[in-house]
Amino acid sequence: MTGRPTAYLAGPEEDAGETGGGLLAREALDMKAGDLLREISRVVRVIAAGHAGLLTLLAQFAALRLPPGAGQSLMSDEFVPEEVAAAMAVSPQSATAQMAFACTVTRRLPDAVDALRAGVLDLQRLHALEKAVHPLDDRAAGEVEACVLAGGARPNRRAFTDACRRAVAKVDPQGAADRAETTALKTRSLRPL
């Protein structure tokens, strides 16, 4: 199903209302809409799998190019971001950010990357999960990942992000309280007098 969208033009049978030809035309349109929605869903899953593949390749490339012991410092070889930027047709800064994200999620959230590959999550949900577990150690991040993935993608991204936040608070209640207090203090100090 490729090509440009076609406009729907009502024919004389649609003017007759929901009888005879009008009902058949409505059923045909409903079937076509159902087909299009299934194809949209399939393409979304293909895109998610492509994102997972790209993240894996970026992490593998970084591991190949970075010297042993360099850790996640992508700037230890100044040409790594340049090479990736040229391959992806993005800026070196964007390449650096994407490689850092790829290295982080493939190492700390491998099950979430697998869920992305399977089309269960989308890239924005993976970003939300990574942001939520960012302050946690690897063990706690794994617990949050397992807890969140057990509930699936949720109906929308907001619900998924909220689930990430709740899981972090459950796994690391003291840390969550400390971070909330720090945020509250920053907010109060930024208010005009």
C-alpha positions in Angstrom: 0.0 0.0 0.0 2.0 2.9 -1.3 1.4 6.0 -3.2 -0.5 9.2 -2.6 -3.7 9.4 -0.6 -6.8 9.5 -2.8 -9.6 11.9 -2.2 -13.0 10.5 -1.6 -15.6 11.9 -3.9 -19.3 11.1 -3.2 -21.1 9.5 -6.1 -24.8 9.6 -6.8 -25.3 6.3 -4.8 -24.1 8.1 -1.6 -26.8 10.7 -2.1 -29.4 8.0 -1.7 -28.6 7.7 2.0 -27.9 4.4 3.8 -30.0 2.2 1.5 -28.9 0.1 -1.4 -25.7 1.4 -3.0 -25.0 3.8 -0.2 -24.8 1.1 2.3 -22.4 -0.9 0.1 -20.3 2.1 -0.5 -20.1 2.8 3.3 -19.1 -0.8 4.0 -16.4 -0.6 1.3 -15.1 2.6 2.8 -15.1 1.1 6.3 -13.1 -1.9 4.9 -10.6 0.4 3.2 -10.2 2.4 6.5 -9.6 -0.8 8.4 -7.0 -1.8 5.9 -5.3 1.6 6.1 -5.2 1.5 9.9 -3.7 -2.0 9.9 -1.0 -0.8 7.4 -0.3 2.3 9.6 0.1 0.0 12.6 2.5 -2.3 10.6 4.6 0.6 9.4 4.9 2.0 13.0 6.2 -1.4 14.1 8.7 -1.5 11.2 9.9 2.0 12.1 10.4 1.0 15.7 12.4 -2.1 14.6 14.5 0.2 12.4 15.1 2.5 15.3 16.3 -0.5 17.4 18.5 -1.6 14.6 20.0 1.9 14.3 20.6 2.1 18.1 22.4 -1.2 18.0 24.6 -0.3 15.1 25.5 3.1 16.6 26.5 1.4 19.9 28.5 -1.2 18.0 30.3 1.5 15.9 31.1 3.4 19.1 32.5 0.3 20.7 34.6 -0.4 17.6 36.0 3.1 17.3 36.6 4.0 21.0 39.8 3.0 22.6 39.6 0.4 25.4 38.9 2.1 28.7 37.4 5.2 27.1 34.0 4.3 28.6 31.1 6.2 27.1 33.2 9.3 26.3 32.4 9.8 22.6 34.8 12.7 22.4 37.9 10.5 23.1 38.1 10.1 19.3 37.1 13.4 17.7 36.3 11.7 14.3 33.8 9.2 15.6 30.9 11.8 15.6 32.1 13.2 12.3 32.0 9.7 10.6 28.5 9.0 12.0 27.3 12.5 11.1 28.3 11.9 7.5 26.6 8.5 7.4 23.4 9.8 8.9 23.4 13.2 7.2 23.1 15.0 10.6 25.3 17.4 12.5 28.2 16.1 14.6 26.4 17.3 17.7 23.3 15.3 16.8 25.5 12.2 16.0 27.2 12.5 19.4 23.8 12.7 21.2 22.4 9.8 19.3 25.5 7.7 19.9 25.5 8.5 23.6 21.8 7.5 23.8 22.4 4.3 21.8 25.4 3.3 24.0 23.3 4.0 27.2 20.2 2.2 26.2 21.8 -0.9 24.7 23.9 -1.3 27.8 21.5 -0.3 30.6 18.1 -1.1 29.0 18.6 -4.1 26.7 15.1 -5.4 27.2 13.6 -2.1 26.3 15.6 -2.0 23.1 14.3 -5.5 22.4 10.7 -4.2 23.0 11.5 -1.4 20.6 12.7 -4.0 18.0 9.5 -5.9 18.5 7.3 -2.8 18.0 6.0 -2.9 21.6 7.6 0.5 22.3 8.4 3.5 20.1 11.5 5.6 20.3 9.8 8.4 22.3 8.8 5.8 25.0 12.4 4.5 25.1 13.6 8.1 25.6 11.1 8.5 28.5 12.3 5.4 30.1 16.0 6.3 29.7 15.3 9.8 31.2 13.5 8.2 34.1 16.3 5.8 35.0 19.1 8.2 34.3 19.9 9.1 38.0 19.7 5.4 39.0 22.5 2.8 39.2 22.4 -0.1 36.7 20.7 -2.5 39.1 17.9 -0.1 39.9 17.5 0.9 36.3 17.0 -2.8 35.4 14.3 -3.1 38.1 12.5 -0.1 36.7 12.9 -1.4 33.2 11.3 -4.8 34.1 8.5 -3.1 36.1 7.6 -0.7 33.2 7.9 -3.3 30.4 5.6 -5.7 32.4 2.8 -3.2 31.9 3.4 -2.7 28.1 3.4 0.5 26.1 0.4 2.0 27.8 -2.4 3.7 25.8 -0.3 6.9 25.2 3.1 8.3 25.8 2.0 10.4 28.8 0.7 7.3 30.6 4.0 5.5 29.8 6.0 8.4 31.2 3.9 8.4 34.3 4.4 4.7 34.7 8.2 5.2 34.4 8.0 7.9 37.2 6.0 5.6 39.4 8.4 2.7 38.9 11.4 4.9 39.8 9.6 6.0 43.0 8.8 2.4 43.9 12.4 1.1 43.2 14.2 4.1 44.7 11.8 5.9 47.1 14.4 7.9 48.9 16.2 9.0 45.8 12.8 10.0 44.2 12.0 12.1 47.3 15.4 13.7 47.3 15.1 14.6 43.6 11.6 16.0 44.1 12.9 18.1 47.0 15.8 19.4 44.9 13.4 20.3 42.1 11.1 22.1 44.5 14.0 24.1 45.9 15.1 25.1 42.4 11.6 26.1 41.5 11.3 28.3 44.6 14.7 29.9 44.1 13.7 30.9 40.5 10.5 32.7 41.5 10.6 36.4 41.2 10.5 38.4 44.4 
